[in-house]
């Protein structure tokens, strides 16, 4: 990607998504969420460390570009600690609804992308790896949709219907947006 106005705006989308996720974690004042976020950074940096050079900054910097992957790993860690599964919903007792919506939407996105990619010719996974601005946009949309569904409930939980629909629809939306937007954006960068 070159330094065109469109390229800079695409990087801004990723930066704003990362800043919003960080802000949501800080405002929640949840020690377990922050610990999961930091542990996810270490895990993603270790996963991305595939260079033969002994000292490389790439594994330390790439998690900032793939902020949605960082947040997805943190969501899986946090859900393992905080989530209670019932017949009607995924419950997060005692947690902030906005933080729970952020993590449950990221969990739904990642379950959907990794679960449905084999049946969709790996196109959602290709968009996941190759289009960070698109994933940041879809991740933010998923967060807002999940927050809307969770605000209607008295308890802090994601209804199975909305969470399952997100698992199924987000990879399809991602695949459709990648197919539709990529040719248009490539001409502008």
One Martini backbone bead per residue (centre of mass of N, CA, C, O) as a GRO file, in nm:
protein
  189
    1UNK     BB    1   0.096   0.037   0.024
    2UNK     BB    2   0.056   0.358  -0.037
    3UNK     BB    3   0.072   0.722   0.015
    4UNK     BB    4  -0.230   0.766  -0.006
    5UNK     BB    5  -0.525   0.879   0.098
    6UNK     BB    6  -0.652   0.595   0.103
    7UNK     BB    7  -0.426   0.448   0.256
    8UNK     BB    8  -0.440   0.626   0.509
    9UNK     BB    9  -0.741   0.571   0.572
   10UNK     BB   10  -0.705   0.265   0.615
   11UNK     BB   11  -0.509   0.294   0.856
   12UNK     BB   12  -0.709   0.458   1.031
   13UNK     BB   13  -0.914   0.236   1.076
   14UNK     BB   14  -0.724   0.053   1.238
   15UNK     BB   15  -0.647   0.259   1.456
   16UNK     BB   16  -0.936   0.321   1.560
   17UNK     BB   17  -1.001   0.035   1.647
   18UNK     BB   18  -0.773   0.005   1.850
   19UNK     BB   19  -0.849   0.250   2.026
   20UNK     BB   20  -1.132   0.154   2.100
   21UNK     BB   21  -1.054  -0.110   2.238
   22UNK     BB   22  -0.866   0.018   2.448
   23UNK     BB   23  -1.075   0.207   2.571
   24UNK     BB   24  -1.276  -0.011   2.661
   25UNK     BB   25  -1.078  -0.148   2.857
   26UNK     BB   26  -1.013   0.095   3.040
   27UNK     BB   27  -1.308   0.174   3.123
   28UNK     BB   28  -1.384  -0.106   3.258
   29UNK     BB   29  -1.169  -0.203   3.477
   30UNK     BB   30  -1.068  -0.494   3.381
   31UNK     BB   31  -0.826  -0.706   3.470
   32UNK     BB   32  -0.889  -0.957   3.295
   33UNK     BB   33  -0.906  -0.812   3.020
   34UNK     BB   34  -0.622  -0.691   3.021
   35UNK     BB   35  -0.470  -0.958   3.057
   36UNK     BB   36  -0.579  -1.088   2.796
   37UNK     BB   37  -0.467  -0.871   2.605
   38UNK     BB   38  -0.166  -0.911   2.676
   39UNK     BB   39  -0.154  -1.217   2.618
   40UNK     BB   40  -0.239  -1.191   2.320
   41UNK     BB   41   0.007  -1.037   2.227
   42UNK     BB   42   0.217  -1.253   2.292
   43UNK     BB   43   0.091  -1.476   2.118
   44UNK     BB   44   0.096  -1.322   1.844
   45UNK     BB   45   0.399  -1.259   1.839
   46UNK     BB   46   0.486  -1.559   1.847
   47UNK     BB   47   0.332  -1.642   1.586
   48UNK     BB   48   0.486  -1.409   1.401
   49UNK     BB   49   0.768  -1.552   1.464
   50UNK     BB   50   0.928  -1.631   1.135
   51UNK     BB   51   1.216  -1.528   1.150
   52UNK     BB   52   1.562  -1.582   1.119
   53UNK     BB   53   1.612  -1.351   1.277
   54UNK     BB   54   1.683  -1.276   1.602
   55UNK     BB   55   1.611  -0.963   1.536
   56UNK     BB   56   1.269  -0.850   1.526
   57UNK     BB   57   0.994  -0.616   1.484
   58UNK     BB   58   0.754  -0.752   1.347
   59UNK     BB   59   0.612  -0.911   1.586
   60UNK     BB   60   0.562  -0.635   1.747
   61UNK     BB   61   0.387  -0.478   1.509
   62UNK     BB   62   0.160  -0.661   1.377
   63UNK     BB   63  -0.068  -0.651   1.598
   64UNK     BB   64  -0.154  -0.355   1.512
   65UNK     BB   65  -0.271  -0.445   1.235
   66UNK     BB   66  -0.399  -0.716   1.383
   67UNK     BB   67  -0.626  -0.630   1.603
   68UNK     BB   68  -0.848  -0.847   1.562
   69UNK     BB   69  -0.671  -1.088   1.646
   70UNK     BB   70  -0.600  -0.988   1.922
   71UNK     BB   71  -0.901  -0.966   2.016
   72UNK     BB   72  -0.977  -1.264   1.962
   73UNK     BB   73  -0.786  -1.391   2.168
   74UNK     BB   74  -0.892  -1.230   2.409
   75UNK     BB   75  -1.184  -1.336   2.388
   76UNK     BB   76  -1.120  -1.633   2.440
   77UNK     BB   77  -0.992  -1.593   2.717
   78UNK     BB   78  -1.228  -1.437   2.853
   79UNK     BB   79  -1.452  -1.649   2.804
   80UNK     BB   80  -1.317  -1.875   2.974
   81UNK     BB   81  -1.358  -1.701   3.242
   82UNK     BB   82  -1.663  -1.535   3.216
   83UNK     BB   83  -1.842  -1.743   3.084
   84UNK     BB   84  -2.191  -1.838   3.069
   85UNK     BB   85  -2.381  -2.120   2.984
   86UNK     BB   86  -2.701  -2.127   2.845
   87UNK     BB   87  -2.997  -2.186   2.681
   88UNK     BB   88  -3.031  -1.856   2.595
   89UNK     BB   89  -2.725  -1.767   2.679
   90UNK     BB   90  -2.443  -1.562   2.703
   91UNK     BB   91  -2.293  -1.505   3.006
   92UNK     BB   92  -2.172  -1.193   3.197
   93UNK     BB   93  -2.122  -1.168   3.507
   94UNK     BB   94  -2.047  -0.843   3.620
   95UNK     BB   95  -2.034  -0.698   3.343
   96UNK     BB   96  -1.984  -0.496   3.094
   97UNK     BB   97  -2.167  -0.463   2.811
   98UNK     BB   98  -1.951  -0.341   2.621
   99UNK     BB   99  -1.733  -0.552   2.671
  100UNK     BB  100  -1.906  -0.802   2.606
  101UNK     BB  101  -1.970  -0.714   2.315
  102UNK     BB  102  -1.685  -0.707   2.210
  103UNK     BB  103  -1.603  -1.004   2.274
  104UNK     BB  104  -1.850  -1.156   2.147
  105UNK     BB  105  -1.814  -1.046   1.858
  106UNK     BB  106  -1.525  -1.156   1.815
  107UNK     BB  107  -1.597  -1.449   1.861
  108UNK     BB  108  -1.803  -1.470   1.629
  109UNK     BB  109  -1.614  -1.393   1.401
  110UNK     BB  110  -1.403  -1.623   1.444
  111UNK     BB  111  -1.591  -1.864   1.431
  112UNK     BB  112  -1.700  -1.800   1.149
  113UNK     BB  113  -1.439  -1.783   0.982
  114UNK     BB  114  -1.310  -2.062   1.075
  115UNK     BB  115  -1.574  -2.243   1.029
  116UNK     BB  116  -1.667  -2.145   0.715
  117UNK     BB  117  -1.424  -2.146   0.515
  118UNK     BB  118  -1.431  -2.440   0.393
  119UNK     BB  119  -1.729  -2.371   0.252
  120UNK     BB  120  -1.600  -2.076   0.119
  121UNK     BB  121  -1.315  -2.109  -0.019
  122UNK     BB  122  -1.145  -1.927   0.195
  123UNK     BB  123  -1.239  -1.620   0.176
  124UNK     BB  124  -1.259  -1.516   0.470
  125UNK     BB  125  -0.958  -1.582   0.538
  126UNK     BB  126  -0.834  -1.402   0.320
  127UNK     BB  127  -0.952  -1.138   0.431
  128UNK     BB  128  -0.829  -1.165   0.712
  129UNK     BB  129  -0.523  -1.149   0.604
  130UNK     BB  130  -0.553  -0.902   0.361
  131UNK     BB  131  -0.791  -0.700   0.524
  132UNK     BB  132  -0.775  -0.503   0.787
  133UNK     BB  133  -0.983  -0.271   0.736
  134UNK     BB  134  -1.228  -0.454   0.689
  135UNK     BB  135  -1.216  -0.599   0.965
  136UNK     BB  136  -1.248  -0.346   1.137
  137UNK     BB  137  -1.525  -0.269   1.029
  138UNK     BB  138  -1.674  -0.538   1.093
  139UNK     BB  139  -1.606  -0.541   1.396
  140UNK     BB  140  -1.757  -0.281   1.466
  141UNK     BB  141  -2.033  -0.371   1.364
  142UNK     BB  142  -2.054  -0.616   1.554
  143UNK     BB  143  -2.043  -0.460   1.816
  144UNK     BB  144  -2.298  -0.287   1.773
  145UNK     BB  145  -2.497  -0.522   1.732
  146UNK     BB  146  -2.443  -0.662   2.006
  147UNK     BB  147  -2.514  -0.421   2.186
  148UNK     BB  148  -2.808  -0.401   2.096
  149UNK     BB  149  -2.888  -0.689   2.196
  150UNK     BB  150  -2.788  -0.647   2.502
  151UNK     BB  151  -2.965  -0.394   2.591
  152UNK     BB  152  -3.245  -0.561   2.601
  153UNK     BB  153  -3.122  -0.679   2.849
  154UNK     BB  154  -3.077  -0.717   3.187
  155UNK     BB  155  -2.859  -0.898   3.142
  156UNK     BB  156  -2.528  -1.001   3.076
  157UNK     BB  157  -2.600  -1.098   2.741
  158UNK     BB  158  -2.598  -1.327   2.465
  159UNK     BB  159  -2.800  -1.428   2.248
  160UNK     BB  160  -2.811  -1.702   2.054
  161UNK     BB  161  -2.939  -1.581   1.804
  162UNK     BB  162  -2.745  -1.341   1.759
  163UNK     BB  163  -2.476  -1.494   1.778
  164UNK     BB  164  -2.533  -1.704   1.554
  165UNK     BB  165  -2.588  -1.500   1.330
  166UNK     BB  166  -2.305  -1.379   1.338
  167UNK     BB  167  -2.148  -1.638   1.269
  168UNK     BB  168  -2.290  -1.657   0.980
  169UNK     BB  169  -2.283  -1.351   0.859
  170UNK     BB  170  -1.994  -1.230   0.877
  171UNK     BB  171  -1.850  -1.400   0.653
  172UNK     BB  172  -2.043  -1.308   0.427
  173UNK     BB  173  -1.992  -1.005   0.450
  174UNK     BB  174  -1.688  -1.019   0.412
  175UNK     BB  175  -1.691  -1.153   0.133
  176UNK     BB  176  -1.862  -0.939  -0.012
  177UNK     BB  177  -1.685  -0.689   0.050
  178UNK     BB  178  -1.425  -0.797  -0.076
  179UNK     BB  179  -1.543  -0.834  -0.364
  180UNK     BB  180  -1.645  -0.530  -0.394
  181UNK     BB  181  -1.401  -0.337  -0.274
  182UNK     BB  182  -1.119  -0.419  -0.376
  183UNK     BB  183  -1.121  -0.312  -0.671
  184UNK     BB  184  -1.183  -0.015  -0.595
  185UNK     BB  185  -0.938   0.035  -0.399
  186UNK     BB  186  -0.697  -0.048  -0.582
  187UNK     BB  187  -0.736   0.198  -0.778
  188UNK     BB  188  -0.673   0.421  -0.534
  189UNK     BB  189  -0.370   0.312  -0.429
   0.00000   0.00000   0.00000
